[in-house]
């Protein structure tokens, strides 16, 4: 699952703790999201197989 954090929350999120920092989980408004195609390449079942015998 992708996690989006505010830069001010990085240290607290990465700090080892007995309890997970659930209070940092927030909804990211859709107007703050952007998507961009980085690379276009054909993917086949053969290329993504974890149990390839070759």
N, C-alpha and C positions, 0 to 999 in steps of 0.2 A: 504494500500500500504506500502510495506516495504521501509524504509528509511535508507540509509547507509551514515554515516557521518564520517569525519576524526575527531580524538580525539580533535584536535585544534579547531574544530567548535562546540563542544558540548555546551559550555556556550552561545554562540551567538544564537544557534538554540533554546535553552530553555528559553532565556531571553524574557520576555513579550515585545511586540512591537506593534505599530500601523500597521506596514506593515510586511507581512510574509517575511522571509529571502530567497527569491527565488534565490539569487545569490549563495547560498550554494548547490543548486541542480546541480549535475554533473553526468555524466555517469560513472559507476564503470566498469573498464575494466574487461573482462571475466577472464583474468588470475589472478585477485585478488579475485575471488569468489571461494568458496568451498562449497560443499554440503555433508552432512553426515547424515546417517540414525540414529536417536537417539533411536527410539523405533518402533518396528513393532507390530501392533495390528490390528485386523480386525475391520473395521468401517462399520456399517450398517446404513441405513436410520433411523431405529428405535433409534439408539444411538445418532444421531445428530439432532433429531427433536426438534425444539424450542417450538412446541405446543403440547408436549406430555401431554395427559390427566391423566397420572398416577402420 
